Amino acid sequence: MPAQWTGKLIGEIHNAGFTIKEVAWRANLHDKYVSQVLNADREAPSAEAKLRKALDELIIERGEVDE
């Protein structure tokens, strides 16, 4: 069963208008690896922080942060 954070993160990525591949690329992770992590086929304790940071950076780059 996937960790609870994975579903929340997938929703945040979708709502921000990005793809898993874009976030994976930004985090310097292979998209297939990220897919395995998000589907609970692989454990990666540091993945959540890396993926959240990558998503935050993408959102900032696009200029969608409330000031």
C-alpha positions in Angstrom: 0.0 0.0 0.0 1.4 3.4 -1.0 2.4 5.8 1.8 -0.2 8.5 2.4 2.2 11.3 1.3 2.3 9.8 -2.3 -1.4 10.4 -3.0 -1.2 13.9 -1.6 1.9 14.7 -3.7 0.4 13.3 -6.9 -2.7 15.5 -6.4 -0.5 18.6 -5.7 1.5 17.9 -8.9 -1.7 17.5 -10.9 -3.3 20.6 -9.5 -0.2 22.6 -10.2 -0.3 21.5 -13.8 2.9 19.5 -13.9 3.6 15.9 -14.8 5.4 13.3 -12.7 8.1 13.3 -15.4 8.7 17.0 -15.0 9.0 16.8 -11.2 11.2 13.7 -11.5 13.5 15.5 -13.9 13.7 18.5 -11.7 14.6 16.3 -8.7 17.3 14.5 -10.8 15.5 11.2 -10.5 14.4 8.8 -13.2 10.7 9.0 -13.9 10.4 5.2 -13.8 12.0 5.2 -10.3 9.7 7.9 -9.1 6.7 5.9 -10.5 7.9 2.9 -8.5 8.2 5.0 -5.3 4.7 6.6 -5.8 3.1 3.2 -6.4 4.8 1.6 -3.4 6.8 -0.8 -5.5 10.0 0.6 -4.0 10.9 2.3 -0.7 12.8 5.6 -0.8 12.9 7.5 2.5 14.4 10.6 1.0 12.1 10.7 -2.1 9.3 12.7 -0.5 11.6 15.6 0.4 13.3 15.6 -3.0 10.0 15.5 -4.9 8.4 18.2 -2.8 11.4 20.5 -3.2 11.4 19.9 -7.0 7.6 20.7 -7.2 8.1 23.9 -5.1 10.9 25.0 -7.4 8.9 24.4 -10.5 6.0 26.4 -9.1 8.3 29.3 -8.1 9.9 29.3 -11.6 6.5 29.6 -13.1 5.8 32.6 -10.9 2.8 31.2 -9.1 3.8 31.9 -5.5 1.6 34.3 -3.6 3.7 37.2 -2.3 
